[in-house]
C-alpha cells in the first residue's frame, strides 16, 4: 500500500494515485458499481466526489466497492472514462 491511498483530501486530478486501483466496473442505468483493490473504495469515492465535472450525485464506499449514482448518461461515461483511463483528461 502506498502513502497516497491514505491521503485525507486527494486532488481530483491526481491521476497517478488511481492507476490500477479499479479492478472491475459494472453499470445498471445511471448507477455504477466500481470494484477496487481491498481498502481502495473510500479513497476512490473521495476522488470522484471531489470532481464536480463528473456530474455525479454521490458515492457510497465500502472496503472494496464504490456505488456511484450519476445525474446523466454523460456523467456515467465521464466516471467510467475517469476510472478506466486515468491518464486521459476529462472532456
N, C-alpha and C positions, 0 to 999 in steps of 0.2 A: 504494500500500500504506500502511495506517495503522500507527501505532506499536502499536496493540493486538494486531495479529497476531504480534508478536514478544514478547509478554509471557511470561515464563518459567512462571508459575503462574496461569493465568486463573481467575477465580471461576466456579463452575458456574452462578451466577445472572447472569453478565454477558451478558444477552440482546442488548444493542445491538451487542456485538462480533461476534456470529454472524449478524447481519442481512445477508442477501444472500450469505453465504459458500457455502451449499449450492445447487448448480445442478440436481441431479437425484438421485433416490433409487431404489433397486431393492431388492426383498425376495425372498428364497428361504427360506421357512420362518422360522427364528429368526435368520437371517443377513441383515444389511443391508449394502448397498454404497452409500456416500454419496459422491457426486461433488461436489467443491468447486472453487472458483476455484483456479488454479495457485498452489501454495505454501500453501494453506489447510488441507490434510488433517491435518497434525501438530497444529496449533492446535485444530481441531475434536475430534480424538481426545483431546487433553488435557482439554478441557472435558467431554466425555462421560465419560471415565474418572473425573473428579473428582466426579461426581454419583451417589452410591450409590442414590438413589431411582429411577434409571432401570432397575435390575435388569439390568445389563449385565455379561457375563462379562469382556469386554475388547475392545480395538480394536487394529487394526494399520493404520498410516498410511503412505501413500506421499507423493508430491508433491501429487496432486490427488484421491486416492481413499482413503476410510476403509472398512475391513472391520470391522464391528461384530457381535459374536456376543452375542445376548440369552439370558437364562435362561428367559424365558417370553414368551407372546404379549402379555401386558400390558406387559412390558418393551419389546418391539418397538414397540408402539403409543406408549409414552411417548417413546421415542427419536425416532420419526418425528414425533410432535407437537412435540417439542423443536426439531427442525431445520426444520420447516415453519412453525411458528407461535411464534417465539422470544419474542414479547411476552406470550403467554398463560402463566400459572403452571401448573406440572405438578400434576396431580391424581392 
